[in-house]
Amino acid sequence: MTLGLINANPVVQAKKERLVRTQDQYRDDGVDPLDIYEYVRDIRDPEHPYTLEQLSVVSEESVTIDDELDRILITFTPTIQHCSMANIIGLCLRAKLKESLPLHYKVDIRVSPGSHADENGVNKQLNDKERVAAAMENPNLRQLVDECIYSDEI
């Protein structure tokens, strides 16, 4: 956690119960929005000891899938408009989905329209392969991303 909290008092929601499925109700060879949400809901926020779900940063409705193009779009909503952790949250989402999804899916990650002061800059950085690769090569950033994805505190 960072020392100087940018959002010292975030609104925290209760965790939702996990849905139990008896069979894939979407399609046999792919994923549905609920699958994607299940992959990312427990990622810990880089600034607070809560999950992205608890802070309403991600929701089931924030996942869109285009089956024809094998594209997945996740929009997330930072807790405040000038959130400096938006890029880290996006990197966490991308890293988690990279390890969870088949390689043929193209993943786009964006901040929700109007939810961040530098929306275009964040979106550009999170969807630029070279920038993402460079960020993930930074050992400090990689450690922070791993801590958020694999946190035992939750």
Buried (B, 14 or more C-beta within 10 A) or exposed (E): EEEEEBBEEBEBEEEEEEEEEEEEEBEEEBBBBBBBBBBBBBBBBBBBEBBBBBBBBBBBEBBEBEEEEBEBBBBBBBBBEEBBBBBBBBBBBBBBBEEBBEEEBEBBBBBBEEBBBBBEEBBEBBBEEEBBEEBBEEEEBBEBBEBBBEBEEE
